[in-house]
């Protein structure tokens, strides 16, 4: 059976799904499910893919989509606290909604708001909505996110976990070719333990890591 090294924990992984354009391996250790590196888009193609997304910050459907993260931040933090929307994309709707409530939020996106100094600052909370499945180097990215959080800070992620809700080869979420790393609950537990987050909580598609 073809072997690959896990993109997250570097352990051995074996073929999990083998369909045209949808070859995935699953890690034997952290249970992460990932595309092999040779299938990744280059940066130009990936950026072009994201530019096709219709992310209008004033669209109520888009606002409702990110509302679980926004509402949780509003419950957990005050306008005195400092936040970052990591992977804010072409339409930074999370920061728009929080700023309307008087919150202090910066944006960072490697393609659309690449301001490196924002990655050297510390934050009370970081949002990461539909971003973690795009990480080419997930351990490096989560290590960075952990390092930017103040003590007791929280990282709010939104993604779809694979929970054997259907055969993987039939699952729509894998079909986006920029979704290169799919998480299972055990994968989140591995990240929590490796990076020594205090806790990880899963609320449907909302994942909350606490430093």
HELIX and SHEET records of a PDB file:
HELIX    1   1 UNK A   37  UNK A   39  5                                   3    
HELIX    2   2 UNK A   43  UNK A   51  1                                   9    
HELIX    3   3 UNK A   60  UNK A   76  1                                  17    
HELIX    4   4 UNK A   93  UNK A   99  1                                   7    
HELIX    5   5 UNK A  116  UNK A  120  5                                   5    
HELIX    6   6 UNK A  132  UNK A  134  5                                   3    
HELIX    7   7 UNK A  138  UNK A  148  1                                  11    
HELIX    8   8 UNK A  168  UNK A  170  5                                   3    
HELIX    9   9 UNK A  172  UNK A  175  5                                   4    
HELIX   10  10 UNK A  185  UNK A  195  1                                  11    
SHEET    1   A 5 UNK A   3  UNK A   5  0                                        
SHEET    2   A 5 UNK A  12  UNK A  19 -1                                        
SHEET    3   A 5 UNK A  22  UNK A  27 -1                                        
SHEET    4   A 5 UNK A  33  UNK A  35 -1                                        
SHEET    5   A 5 UNK A 181  UNK A 182 -1                                        
SHEET    1   B 6 UNK A 104  UNK A 108  0                                        
SHEET    2   B 6 UNK A  82  UNK A  86  1                                        
SHEET    3   B 6 UNK A 123  UNK A 129  1                                        
SHEET    4   B 6 UNK A 149  UNK A 158  1                                        
SHEET    5   B 6 UNK A 206  UNK A 210 -1                                        
SHEET    6   B 6 UNK A 199  UNK A 203 -1                                        
END                                                                             
